[in-house]
Amino acid sequence: MRHVPETRASNLDTVDVATSDPTREQPWADLGLKEDEYARIREILGRRPTSSELAMYSVMWSEHCSYKSSKVHLKQFGELAQETPRGPMLAGIGENAGVLDIGQGYAVSFKVESHNHPSYVEPYQGAATGIGGIVRDIIAMGARPIAVMDPLRFGPLDADDTHRVLPGIVSGVGGYGNCLGLPNIGGEAVFDETYLGNPLVNALAIGVMRHEDLHLANATGKGNLVILYGARTGGDGIGGVSILASETFEDSGPAKRPAVQVGDPFMEKLLIECTLELFAAHVVAGIQDLGGAGLSCATSELASAGDGGMHVHLDKVPLRDSTLSPEEILMSESQERMMAVVEPANVEAFMAICAKWDVEAAVIGEVTDTGRLEIDWHGQRVVDVPPGSVAHDGPVYNRPFARPDWQDALQADAAEKLPRPTTGAEFRSTLVQLAASPNLCDKSWITDQYDRYVRGNTVLSQPSDSGMIRIDESTNLGVSVSTDCNGRFAKLDPFAGAQLALVESYRNVATGGAQPLAVSDCLNFGSPEDPAVMWQFAEACTGLKEGCKELGTPVTGGNVSLYNQTGETAILPTPVVAVLGVIDDVTRRTPSAFEAEGLAVYLLGETREELSGSEWAHVVHQHLGGLPPKVDFAAEKALAALLLEGVGLLASAHDLSDGGLAQTLAESALKNNIGATVTLPGDPFLALFAESTARVLVTVPTGKVAELEALAGKHGVPLTALGTTGGEAIVVEGQFDLPIAELREAWTATLPAAMA
């Protein structure tokens, strides 16, 4: 897609030409701009934009880059106290990634972002460059990347298009991350018909640094030089994610098909090592990665966050394709590129380090105090704009939003009214059916394509409740991360759905023995031009803000992905929430699965009749309706406090969520082939399949039951004795016996059979 005018030879559209030829027609609509947005650009400049300026504004004012439909709702995250349970955030919203103090002089950076639409158009490269982009956000903060995660969403497992996109996306995530030498320690793979034609590829990265190594994105110091280093700029990704992610897909396919970015993980690996050595040599004054909107973003954001001015010589940009026009160079989203601001005295050392790592670098400009972003092409001025107008002062839409007229009927159609199994044989059959369902089955077909243990510091990974990575080999300091979202819950009640995603990630981190600290989010929704979608988005934002306030976990940053819809069909609202926690000694973490025979099995928390939005309703009845499970923040905090204090006492801890106690028993038994004999309290169906929150299945040595009882009493957490571990089956007294071998056969067969 090259909706840009020709700029060869004498017809270069310079600032002088734009001033003298004010009525020239321009392809603003083809570039995704609205008529009033184009008029606003003319008002800002006092003339029509040059074609290069128009290219910059079009990508930077796109939905993906400007957040023009979402920023009015996102601003409430800034109202949260910027303090974690371990102290103030070191960097938060507005930076490339959040940075948290985790003690011992260490800081951790983490962030989750989306690469949804490019991954539908070209699954492998779309997913691969999603990993590459989020990793560069981490290194731009001064951190060494140490792990990645991948929350994924697909259409039905048996759909032809799922078979097209899923293998490529998984291969892209694994191929890029594996080549970088980064372990993939967790994520999700969820299937629902609304994601057909619009898969979600969210990517998370974690990095570590010392406090003093923190770097921020700004261009300060008049006379400092601007250096572009990394891969050469090519024609791939022109108008890519910035425009592609700002459009709705039609039923027949993407409305726009610009070239998807092409990744080179080996260049990125060199870029990582080169950048970290540049930081260590103290030769970088400011830095910015080049992701969405490419040079348009990096130049305008660096300039506006610094002294306010920058002069760029665009013809000095190293190119893979010499035929590229200035507009195309500014819009290109070629990967593996970084931009640094360097004092003149440090340029020689900077270039020497780049040469050592075989990374190409070129001085392309300098910092000024003019308050203008000025870009020349072979000595002729093609851009002269206030950088803030490009980077930060784009449109702000108060999109109309309204609770949809179908919401009441949806919530009235409760799953609690559906026919239920009543006999032990039916309970057994239902458990096996759920365990073999696409959302609950073994995901090893996916995760075995990822290196989970490279670098030797992975402590927990899939299928554990959370991923855990060691930070310091001498002290065993570590961090834990979980991502979660149940889109069905969010469809039933987007306010509660966002909170349910938050508390499950929070709980997953706590089950391993880590203290939850902070949140990064990736808010995936349909078209913002639909008032019902905007209502879902607004409700989810407010719900997440209120939840974070209750839990004391600030939002460090994240991503919004809108226009996730095919024709009139929007995806389930999917506010993915990542929670990061810290653990002082990873050798004392609590595993998720049964670790030995003869342990006492207990349920922490209260089970209620909550079935709407559940996997049981989804798989058995293909039903979505009613109200999602109740969120109880006091119960979640009390449970987390118990889990943290119980480190060393608890032999295992596994949260209850999708599939209820039945699925948790199955997963706890399958990992180490250790069964359990349990007696269910109350209604056996509800005990097995309800999805009430604030619940965890734990085991303790029988000699330490009194300690667990005392701990539960101290924190006010309901405690129910279920039975003991042991044997080669899950035995539910008075109901059924299910051999682990039979369960494993059903659980492991689903994905390989579908992908064959």
KAFEN-V823638 format. One record per residue. N is the residue number from 0. PHI is phi in whole degrees, 0 to 359 (999 if undefined). BURIAL is I if it has 24 or more other ideal C-beta (glycine too) atoms within 12 Angstrom, else O. Layout:
N/PHI/BURIAL
N/PHI/BURIAL
This chain:
0/999/I
1/230/I
2/275/I
3/229/I
4/286/I
5/293/O
6/229/I
7/284/O
8/51/O
9/282/O
10/263/O
11/299/I
12/271/I
13/269/I
14/299/I
15/297/O
16/295/I
17/299/I
18/288/O
19/274/O
20/231/O
21/288/O
22/260/O
23/302/O
24/289/O
25/230/I
26/275/I
27/297/I
28/291/O
29/297/I
30/270/I
31/92/I
32/276/I
33/271/I
34/300/O
35/290/O
36/291/I
37/297/I
38/297/O
39/295/O
40/298/I
41/298/I
42/293/O
43/299/I
44/274/I
45/72/O
46/191/I
47/286/I
48/286/I
49/291/I
50/296/I
51/290/I
52/296/I
53/298/I
54/298/I
55/296/I
56/297/I
57/296/I
58/281/I
59/283/I
60/264/I
61/292/I
62/302/I
63/297/I
64/267/I
65/264/I
66/57/I
67/293/I
68/267/I
69/248/I
70/295/I
71/294/I
72/267/I
73/288/I
74/299/O
75/293/O
76/295/I
77/289/O
78/280/O
79/290/I
80/300/O
81/275/I
82/224/O
83/259/I
84/300/I
85/253/I
86/127/O
87/292/O
88/295/I
89/274/I
90/202/I
91/217/I
92/303/I
93/104/I
94/266/I
95/301/I
96/199/I
97/286/I
98/227/I
99/237/I
100/282/I
101/244/I
102/95/I
103/60/O
104/81/O
105/265/I
106/230/I
107/238/I
108/251/I
109/208/I
110/195/I
111/236/I
112/221/I
113/248/I
114/217/I
115/287/I
116/295/I
117/301/I
118/285/I
119/282/I
120/292/I
121/219/I
122/306/I
123/295/I
124/292/I
125/300/I
126/288/I
127/299/I
128/286/I
129/296/I
130/296/I
131/299/I
132/293/I
133/290/I
134/294/I
135/293/I
136/300/I
137/289/I
138/291/I
139/296/I
140/276/I
141/100/I
142/261/I
143/274/I
144/298/I
145/233/I
146/192/I
147/227/I
148/217/I
149/216/I
150/289/I
151/238/I
152/224/I
153/227/I
154/290/I
155/307/I
156/298/I
157/267/O
158/280/O
159/301/O
160/289/I
161/297/I
162/293/O
163/284/O
164/272/I
165/297/I
166/300/I
167/293/I
168/296/I
169/298/I
170/295/I
171/293/I
172/300/I
173/291/I
174/300/I
175/289/I
176/296/I
177/297/I
178/294/I
179/284/I
180/76/I
181/248/I
182/292/I
183/262/I
184/255/I
185/167/I
186/147/I
187/212/I
188/221/I
189/239/I
190/239/I
191/201/I
192/299/I
193/289/I
194/272/I
195/294/I
196/84/I
197/209/I
198/294/I
199/252/I
200/240/I
201/260/I
202/232/I
203/237/I
204/227/I
205/235/I
206/223/I
207/231/I
208/206/I
209/276/I
210/307/I
211/289/O
212/268/I
213/297/I
214/234/I
215/243/I
216/269/I
217/200/I
218/243/I
219/244/I
220/95/I
221/305/O
222/93/O
223/295/I
224/262/I
225/257/I
226/240/I
227/261/I
228/221/I
229/118/I
230/290/I
231/287/I
232/274/I
233/234/I
234/273/I
235/284/I
236/76/I
237/293/I
238/67/I
239/298/I
240/298/I
241/297/I
242/261/I
243/300/I
244/280/I
245/244/I
246/226/I
247/276/I
248/282/I
249/279/O
250/301/O
251/276/O
252/139/O
253/300/I
254/291/I
255/225/I
256/234/I
257/290/I
258/299/I
259/285/I
260/302/I
261/247/I
262/264/I
263/227/I
264/296/I
265/289/O
266/294/I
267/297/I
268/299/I
269/298/I
270/297/I
271/299/I
272/295/I
273/298/I
274/296/I
275/295/I
276/289/I
277/299/I
278/297/I
279/298/O
280/277/O
281/58/O
282/248/I
283/244/I
284/266/I
285/199/I
286/208/I
287/209/I
288/278/I
289/255/I
290/241/I
291/302/I
292/75/I
293/51/I
294/297/I
295/301/I
296/286/I
297/299/I
298/292/I
299/290/I
300/288/I
301/299/I
302/295/I
303/289/I
304/271/I
305/248/I
306/279/I
307/98/I
308/220/I
309/202/I
310/241/I
311/242/I
312/257/I
313/296/I
314/289/I
315/270/I
316/290/I
317/295/I
318/243/I
319/272/I
320/230/O
321/289/O
322/273/O
323/296/I
324/276/I
325/305/I
326/299/I
327/291/I
328/297/I
329/290/I
330/268/I
331/301/I
332/247/I
333/308/I
334/273/I
335/58/I
336/233/I
337/225/I
338/234/I
339/237/I
340/255/I
341/227/I
342/294/I
343/308/O
344/293/O
345/258/I
346/295/I
347/299/O
348/294/O
349/301/I
350/294/I
351/294/O
352/293/I
353/299/I
354/295/O
355/302/O
356/266/I
357/58/O
358/251/I
359/289/I
360/219/I
361/214/I
362/285/I
363/243/I
364/178/I
365/212/I
366/280/I
367/233/I
368/246/O
369/281/O
370/75/O
371/234/I
372/263/I
373/245/I
374/234/I
375/249/I
376/234/I
377/51/O
378/84/O
379/250/I
380/284/I
381/251/I
382/220/I
383/210/I
384/222/I
385/290/I
386/299/I
387/295/I
388/292/I
389/276/I
390/278/I
391/229/I
392/257/I
393/287/I
394/299/I
395/235/O
396/256/I
397/268/O
398/299/I
399/297/O
400/220/I
401/205/O
402/303/O
403/294/O
404/292/O
405/269/O
406/294/I
407/297/O
408/296/O
409/299/I
410/289/I
411/284/O
412/272/O
413/286/I
414/289/I
415/299/I
416/272/O
417/288/I
418/299/O
419/241/I
420/293/I
421/231/O
422/247/O
423/302/O
424/296/O
425/290/O
426/299/I
427/299/I
428/298/I
429/294/I
430/301/I
431/295/I
432/299/I
433/292/I
434/298/I
435/268/I
436/288/I
437/306/I
438/281/I
439/248/I
440/288/I
441/300/I
442/258/I
443/298/I
444/303/I
445/277/I
446/289/I
447/290/O
448/276/I
449/253/I
450/277/I
451/267/I
452/237/I
453/303/I
454/81/I
455/78/O
456/247/I
457/287/I
458/256/I
459/226/I
460/208/I
461/309/I
462/261/I
463/295/I
464/301/I
465/218/I
466/270/I
467/225/I
468/225/I
469/281/I
470/263/I
471/235/I
472/287/O
473/272/O
474/259/O
475/68/O
476/300/I
477/211/I
478/230/I
479/233/I
480/223/I
481/224/I
482/241/I
483/200/I
484/186/I
485/253/I
486/297/I
487/294/I
488/301/I
489/292/I
490/292/I
491/292/I
492/200/I
493/297/I
494/298/I
495/290/I
496/299/I
497/294/I
498/292/I
499/294/I
500/296/I
501/298/I
502/290/I
503/290/I
504/297/I
505/301/I
506/294/I
507/299/I
508/294/I
509/292/I
510/300/I
511/280/I
512/101/I
513/259/I
514/273/I
515/298/I
516/245/I
517/200/I
518/234/I
519/235/I
520/230/I
521/228/I
522/263/I
523/258/I
524/218/I
525/282/I
526/285/I
527/290/I
528/279/I
529/262/I
530/303/O
531/293/I
532/294/I
533/295/I
534/295/I
535/301/I
536/296/I
537/299/I
538/296/I
539/296/I
540/298/I
541/294/I
542/299/I
543/294/I
544/301/I
545/296/I
546/294/I
547/297/I
548/297/O
549/296/O
550/271/I
551/72/I
552/241/I
553/293/I
554/274/I
555/272/I
556/144/I
557/160/I
558/203/I
559/240/I
560/235/I
561/251/I
562/62/I
563/274/I
564/200/I
565/246/I
566/62/O
567/267/O
568/264/I
569/276/I
570/295/I
571/303/I
572/303/I
573/230/I
574/277/I
575/290/I
576/241/I
577/254/I
578/243/I
579/251/I
580/230/I
581/240/I
582/230/I
583/286/I
584/214/I
585/293/I
586/290/O
587/254/O
588/295/I
589/260/I
590/288/I
591/273/I
592/260/I
593/300/I
594/257/I
595/200/O
596/276/O
597/80/O
598/271/I
599/281/I
600/254/I
601/228/I
602/253/I
603/263/I
604/107/I
605/248/I
606/262/I
607/239/I
608/281/I
609/229/I
610/236/I
611/291/I
612/79/I
613/284/I
614/296/I
615/300/I
616/295/I
617/290/I
618/280/I
619/281/I
620/244/I
621/49/O
622/243/I
623/223/I
624/179/I
625/97/I
626/249/I
627/289/I
628/303/I
629/287/I
630/265/I
631/231/I
632/293/I
633/298/O
634/294/I
635/294/I
636/293/I
637/296/I
638/297/I
639/297/I
640/298/I
641/297/I
642/297/I
643/289/I
644/290/I
645/276/I
646/301/I
647/98/O
648/272/I
649/283/I
650/279/I
651/200/I
652/207/I
653/224/I
654/289/I
655/258/I
656/212/I
657/301/I
658/88/I
659/66/I
660/298/I
661/302/I
662/290/I
663/293/I
664/300/I
665/299/I
666/294/I
667/294/I
668/279/I
669/293/I
670/304/I
671/244/I
672/59/I
673/241/I
674/275/I
675/202/I
676/244/I
677/229/I
678/244/O
679/274/I
680/278/O
681/64/O
682/296/O
683/297/I
684/295/I
685/296/I
686/301/I
687/276/I
688/240/I
689/294/I
690/241/I
691/301/I
692/271/I
693/55/I
694/229/I
695/216/I
696/267/I
697/234/I
698/233/I
699/218/I
700/302/I
701/301/O
702/285/O
703/245/O
704/299/I
705/299/O
706/295/I
707/295/I
708/299/I
709/295/O
710/294/I
711/296/I
712/296/O
713/301/O
714/263/I
715/68/O
716/259/I
717/303/I
718/229/I
719/233/I
720/286/I
721/250/I
722/164/I
723/221/I
724/276/I
725/139/I
726/84/O
727/244/I
728/210/I
729/267/I
730/248/I
731/255/I
732/305/O
733/77/O
734/234/I
735/195/I
736/243/I
737/228/I
738/301/O
739/299/I
740/300/O
741/293/I
742/297/I
743/297/I
744/300/O
745/290/I
746/293/I
747/270/I
748/279/O
749/296/I
750/294/I
751/302/O
752/294/O
753/292/I
754/277/I
755/295/O
